[in-house]
Amino acid sequence: MLSRLYPLTKEKSLEERVQSRDAYIYLDRAMWVFGWTEPNKKRWKLFYKLWMFFTTFVINVLVPLAMVAEYVHSFSSFSVGEFLSSLQICINMFGCSLKCAFIKLGYPKFLEAKRVLDKLDESCQRDEEKIGVRRYVAWGNLCFAIYHILFSFSVVVNGAGFMLIGRHAWRMYFPFISSDENFLLTNFFECFLMGSVVGMELCTDVSALIYMLMGRCHITLLRNRLSTLRMDSNKSEKHHDLELTKCIQIHRLILDYFDVLRPVLSRSIFVQFLLIGVVLGLSAINVMFFTTFWTGIGTFSFMLGVSLETFPFCYLCDVIIDDSRKLSDSLFHSNWFTADRRYKTTLVYFLHNLQQPITLTAGGVFPICSKTNLAMVKLAFSVVTVIKQFNFAEMFH
C-alpha cells in the first residue's frame, strides 16, 4: 500500500542504477517546492530566488506573527485550553523558523555531502555492497514517507478536531477578515498555512535523519569490508596492501562526510533540544487538565510529531557511535597475523584512527544522543509534576 503512494520506498533490483543520493529524492522535491534547492534551468534562477524569499517570509515570519497578533487582538476570548494549544504551536513555529534558516543556509553543505557519497559509491563493486546501498536508499525515502504521513495527520486531526467544536485550531489573526463571520474561510486559511509550516518543518527534521542514515550505510559497508581483509589466500601481498589502503581512503571519506554535515545539523538540533522541553511541557499540561476528547487527540498527535523530531535522530546517532567503535574491532579481528611488516605498520596506524568514535554535538554544548533527548523530555514532565502538586491547574477551571 505504502509503496504505491511512495514508489521509491521499495528496494530496487541490481539491474536498476541506484546511487546513495537517491535517498534524498522525496526530500529534494519537498525542498524544491519551497525554493530551497537550485532551479533546473538557470534562466529561472531569479524567479526561483524570489519564490524562496516569498515562501520564507510568509511561512517563517508572517505566520508566527499572525499568532502573536491574535494574542494581542483577542486575548480575552481565549480559553485556557485554546491558549495552551496555540502557545505550544507558536513557540514551535518560531523554533521551526530558526531551523529552516539553518538548513537553507547549510544547503551547499548538503550538496557537498552528496558529492562525497558519490565517491563512496565508486567503492561499492560487489553485489552485497550494491544491495546494501539500495536497502538504505529505500529506507531513506521511507523515512520521508512516514514523517510526511504523520505530520500531515497531525495537521488534519488538529484542524478537524477544533472545527467540530466550532473553534479555530491555531487562532491566527487575519486583518480585514472576521474569524466569527467567516469561520470556514479562516479555518481553511489556517489549515493551508499550517500545512505549509509543517511541510518546511518536515524538510528540516527529515534531512537530518536521512543524511545520518546514509552515513551509517557506508560505515556498515566499511565494517564488512574490514572483516574480510586478507581472507583470500590467492591474492598477493601487494593486492592486500591495496585493499587496506582503499579502506583507509573510504574511512577518510566517511569522516569528511560527517565533518561537512556537522555544523548544519549541530545548530538545527540545538534549537530543537531547547524547544522540546518547553513544547512537550505545555502540551502535557494541556492534555492532562484542559482538553476535550477531540482536542486531546490533536494535542497528542502534536506531541508525537515533536518527539519524532529528535528521538529517531538521537537513536541513530547512538547507533553510529556504536558502529564506528566496532570498526576497530572488525579490523583487529581480520586475518593480519601472517601479514608482512609494512601491512602491520599501516594497520596499527589505521587501528588508532578507527578508535575515535564519530560523534555530533548540538551547538557544541549537548552531545546528540538518546540520553540527552531523554533528559529534555524528563524536564518537560517535571514541569507537569510541579503544576499537579501545587494544583495550579485548578485556578483556571
N, C-alpha and C positions, 0 to 999 in steps of 0.2 A: 504493500500500500504506500509506504513512505517513498520507495524508490520510483513510484510512478509520478509523485509530485516533485521529487528531487532526484532525477536520474543519476546524478553524479555521486550519490551516496552508495551506489552499487560498485563493488570492486571490479575493475576491468581485467580482461584477459591479457596474456602475454603478447598476443598478436596486435593489440592496440598500443599506440605510443602514449606513454604516460610520463610526466615529469613531476618532481616534487612541488613545483609551483602550481600544479593543477589543483592542489588542495585549497587554493585561495580563490577559485573561480567564482563561487557564490558570494564570497566576501567582497571581491573586487567589483562585482556587479552592483552590490548594495552601495559601496563607496562611490561608484560612478554616478549613481542617482543623485547623490548629494554634492557632487563636484569635487571629490577628494582626490581622484586619480588624474591621469593625463588624458586629454581627448585623443580619439583615434586619428584624427586629421588635424594638422597644425593650423589650418585656416579657421577652425572653430575654437582656437585656444582662448581668444579674447572673450567670446561669448560664454565659454565654459567657466572662465575665471569669474565673470560677472555672476553666473549662476551659483557658483560656490559661495561668493560673498553674500548673495541674496539668501540662500538657504541657511547659511551660518548665522546671519543677522536675525532672521525671523525665528529660527528654531532655538538657537543658543542665547539670544538676547531678548527678543520681544516676548516670547512665550513665558520665560520665568518672570519677566517684569509684569506681564499681564496678571499673573497670580498674585504678585505683591500688590499691584494696584487694586485688586479686588479686596484685599485685606483693608486697605485704606478706605475704599469706597463703600463697602458693605460689611464691615467687621461685626456690627451688632446683629446681623442676620444669621451669622454662623452658629450652628450648634457645636458642641464640643467635639462630637464625632466627625462632623464635616471639617472643622478646623484642623484636627489632627491628621485626617486623611489628606487634606490639601497641603498641610505643612510638611509632612513626610515626603510627599512627591516634589514639592517646591525645593526643598533642601537637596534632594537627589538630583533635581534638574540643574541646579547651579553647579553641583559637582560634575554632572554629565557635560556641562559646557566646558569646564576645565579639561576633562579627559579628552573631549573631542578636539580641543585646541592642541593638546599634546600629541594626539595621534595624527592629526592633519599636518602639524609641523614636522612630525617624525616620518611622514610617508616616504621621503627619499631614503631613509634608513631601511624601510621595508623593501624598497627596490634593490638596494644593495644586498640585503639578506637573501633575496631571491637569486641574485647573481651568484652568491656563494653556494646556494643549493644546487644551481646548475652545474657547478664544478664538482660538487659531491655526487651528483647523479652520474657523472662520467666514470666514476669508480665502480658503479654498480653494473657488473658484467654478467654475473651468474644469475640463473633463473630464480634462485632463492632470494637474492637481493632485490631483483626486479619485482617479485611478488610482494616482498616487504614494503617497498615504496608504494605499490598500488594499494595495499591494505591501509596504509596510513593516509594516503590521499583520500580514499573513500571515507575514512574516519574524520578527516578534517572537514570535508563537506557535510558529513553527518552532524558534526558539532554545530555548524551554521544552521542546518535544518531544524535541529531540536531547539536551539535557542530562539530561532525565528518563530516557531510554533508557540513556545511557552511565553515569550514576551508579547506576542500578538494576543494570546489567550488572556493575559493579564489586562490588556487594554480593553478588550471586548467585555470581559466579566465586570470590570470596574464601571465601564460606561453603561452597560445594560442594568447592572445592579442598582445604581443610583437612579437611572431613568425610571425603573419600575416603581420606585418610591417617590417619584416626582421631584427629584433634586439633581443638581449638577455634580458630576463626579470630581471635577478638578477646579471648579469655581474660578474661571478666568474672566477678566474684565474686558469687554468689547465695547469700545466707545461708539455712541450713536445707535447701539442695539440693546434693547431691554431684554434681560435674561428671562423675565417672567412672561412678557408678552410674546417672545419668540423662543419658547422653550426648546422646541425640536431643532430649530436652526442653530441656536447657540450650542446645543449638545452635539450637533453634527460637526460644527467648527472645532469644539473641544476634542472630540474623538479623532478628527483628522490631524490636528496639531500634535496631540499627544502620541498618536501613531507615528508621526514624523520624528518626534523626540526619541521614542523607543527605537525607531529604526537607526538613528545615529548612535544611540547607546549600544545597540546590537553590534554595530561596526567596531566600537571601541573594545567591548568585552570579548567578542569572539576573535578579534585579531590577535589579542594576547594569547588566547588559548591555542589557536591553530598554529601560530608561529612556534610556540613552545612544543607542540605536538610533533611538528616536522623535525625539530631539533632532536627530540627523543628518538625519532625514527632512525636517524643516521648514527646516533650513539649506539642503538641496538645493533645496527648493521656492522658497526666497527667492532663491537664486542664479539660478535660471531666470527668476524674475520680474524681477530686476535687469537681466539681459541683454536683456530685451525692452522696457525703458523707452524711450518716445518713438519706437517703431518704427512706430506707426500715425499716419500724417500727417493722417488725417481728424479726429483728436481735437484739441480746443482746448488752449491753454497751461494753462488752469485745470484741465483734466482731467489733464494730465501732472503738474502740481503735486500734485494729489490722489493720484495713483499713487505718486509719490516719497514723499509723507508717509505713505502706507499702508505702504510698505516700511520706513520708519523705525520705525513702530509695531510691525511684525512683528519686526524685529530686536530691539527693546526687549523684546518678549515672550519671544523666544528666550533673551536674556540672563537674564531673570527666571527662566526655566525652569531653566537651569543653576545660577543662584545659589541656587535652592531646594534642588536636589539636592546641591550641592557639599559641605555639611557632613556629610551622611549617608554619601555614597559615600567621602569622604575618610577617615573613621575606619575604615570596613569594609575598604577596600583597603590601608590602612596595616597592619592586623593581618595580612592575607593576605601582604603583602610580607615581613613578619617571619617568617611561617611557612614560606614556600616554600623558603627556603634550607635550613632545618633538616630539614623533612619530606622533600624530594627527596634530600637528602644521605643520610639514614638509609635511604630506600628504595633508592637506588642501591647502597649498601654491601650491603644485604640481597640484592638481585638478583645482584650480582656474586660474592658469596662464600658465602652461606648458604642459598639457596633450592633447592627441588627444582623439577621442571618445572611441576607444578600450582600450587604456591605462588608460583612465579616469575610465572606468568601473572596470578595475583591481585594480586601486588605491582605488576606493570607496569600493570595496569588502574587501580590506585590512583594511580600516578604520573601516568597520563594524566588522571585526574579532577582531581588537584591542579593540573596545568598548565592545564587548561581553566578553572580558577577565576580566572586572571589574564590569560593570553595573549590570548584574543579581546577582552577588555575593553580591555587596553592598546593592542592594534592599532586598535580602534575609536576610542580617544582620539586616536591619531596621525592617523587619517582625518579626525576632526572638526577638529583643529588645522589640517590642510591645507585642508579645505573652508572653514573660517572665514576663512582667509587669501585664498582665491580669491574671496570675496565682494567684496572691494575691487577685484579685477581685473575682475570682471563689471560692476561699477558704472562703473569707469573706461572700459571699452570700450563702454559703451552710447552711444546717439546723443544726446549732450548738447551737441554743438558749436554747434548753431543755437538753443539754448535762451536764454531771457531771463536777465537778471542775477539775478533772485530765485531762479530754479531753480538756477543755477550756485552761488549762495551756499549754498543748502541742501545741494546735492550735495557741496560741499567739506567742510562740517561733517559730513555723513554718512560721507564717504570717510575722514575722520580717525578716526571711531569704528570703522569696519569694519576698520581696520588692527591692531586689538588682538585677537589670536587667543584663542579660547575654550580655556582650559587648566584642568586639575584637578591638585591635589597630594594625595599620601597623607599625612594627618596634618600638612599644612603643611611637610613635610620633603622627600619624594621627588616629583619630577614623575611623574605617571602616564602612562607611555609604554612602548613596546616596549623601548627602551634600558634603562630601569630594570628591567623584568622580566627581560631577558637577563642583566643584572648579577647579579640574585639567583640565577638558575639557574647561572651560572658559579661563584658562591660555593659552591653545593651540590656541584658536581662537583670543585671544588678540594679539598674535604674528602676526597672519594673518592680523588683522586690522592695525597694525603698518606698515607692509610691503605694504599694499594697500594705506595707507595715504601718505607715503613718496615715492611712485612709485618706490620702489627698484626693483620690478619685471621687469619693462621696461628696466632696464640697461642690462638685459641678453637676450633680444629678438633681 
